[in-house]
Amino acid sequence: MVGERIIKENISNAYSHIGKKWCVEILCDLFEGKTRFTEFLENNTELSTKMLAQRLAEMQKFHLIIKQYNNETSGHDYVLTENGKKTGKILFAMSEFRPKTLKRNFEKS
């Protein structure tokens, strides 16, 4: 059916944007109020500066975040766009799903 195909394509498209390594962690940091490049690095110690720069650029390209100059700190902040804020529902649903799946897997062991 056409409707089912569109739903699958939309899910696949969303996952291609937020499913890349480190993207979820960066989004979670943004929802927690972190906005600075250095804050993302400090909160994700295994994340390299090169990978962070790449992910932030991709997230800007996909209109999940914007980079804006902060006059108070004389630096740049990364801020969620309206599309980026919509990922909160996805992240919450994922966080709800995981514990149930892990519980079932442990019960089988």
Number of C-alpha atoms within 10 A of each C-alpha: 5 7 8 9 10 11 11 12 12 12 11 12 12 14 12 10 17 23 12 11 11 17 17 15 15 24 25 17 17 20 16 9 11 18 19 17 17 12 14 20 15 11 13 15 8 9 15 11 13 8 12 19 12 12 19 21 15 17 21 18 12 15 15 22 23 18 16 12 11 11 8 6 8 8 11 15 16 20 21 20 14 11 12 20 16 12 19 14 10 14 15 11 11 11 11 11 11 10 11 10 11 11 10 10 10 8 8 7 5
